[in-house]
Amino acid sequence: MITAFERTALSVLWSFAWKALLVMALIALAAVLTPYMARFIDAHRKPPEPPPDDGLHSIFEADRDENFDPNYKIYNTDIYGVEKRNGKKQRKDG
């Protein structure tokens, strides 16, 4: 025979298990629906207007020229004075 204490313990345990399953189901549902909601929001969002170009640029902004490589001279200059291809010393023409 089940005592009153056991009946109360089972009731509390069942209540906790039911609430835990409900919370897990809501989390799973949110995980499944989030990508669909994000796709819907992205499809209906207006693209941001580009800022007006006033000709002034910060030194921290990206360069607008796509072919510009700020490290071209560093990478294409032998800083040790030895030709990389065949190990010969470079002439100094200056």
GIUR-V584174 format. One record per residue. RES is the residue in one small letter. PHI is phi in whole degrees, -180 to 180 (none if undefined). Layout:
# GIUR-V584174
res=RES phi=PHI
res=RES phi=PHI
This chain:
# GIUR-V584174
res=m phi=none
res=i phi=-85
res=t phi=-83
res=a phi=-64
res=f phi=-64
res=e phi=-66
res=r phi=-63
res=t phi=-66
res=a phi=-63
res=l phi=-65
res=s phi=-64
res=v phi=-66
res=l phi=-63
res=w phi=-63
res=s phi=-63
res=f phi=-65
res=a phi=-63
res=w phi=-62
res=k phi=-66
res=a phi=-65
res=l phi=-64
res=l phi=-63
res=v phi=-64
res=m phi=-64
res=a phi=-66
res=l phi=-65
res=i phi=-65
res=a phi=-64
res=l phi=-63
res=a phi=-64
res=a phi=-66
res=v phi=-77
res=l phi=-81
res=t phi=-57
res=p phi=-62
res=y phi=-68
res=m phi=-66
res=a phi=-65
res=r phi=-64
res=f phi=-65
res=i phi=-65
res=d phi=-63
res=a phi=-70
res=h phi=-106
res=r phi=-92
res=k phi=-77
res=p phi=-70
res=p phi=-68
res=e phi=-73
res=p phi=-69
res=p phi=-67
res=p phi=-66
res=d phi=-89
res=d phi=-99
res=g phi=89
res=l phi=-97
res=h phi=-129
res=s phi=-80
res=i phi=-71
res=f phi=-95
res=e phi=-78
res=a phi=-71
res=d phi=-74
res=r phi=-82
res=d phi=-80
res=e phi=-71
res=n phi=-88
res=f phi=-78
res=d phi=-122
res=p phi=-66
res=n phi=-102
res=y phi=-59
res=k phi=-66
res=i phi=-67
res=y phi=-76
res=n phi=-107
res=t phi=-127
res=d phi=-84
res=i phi=-80
res=y phi=-99
res=g phi=80
res=v phi=-119
res=e phi=-66
res=k phi=-76
res=r phi=-71
res=n phi=-131
res=g phi=76
res=k phi=-85
res=k phi=-71
res=q phi=-84
res=r phi=-79
res=k phi=-99
res=d phi=-99
res=g phi=-132
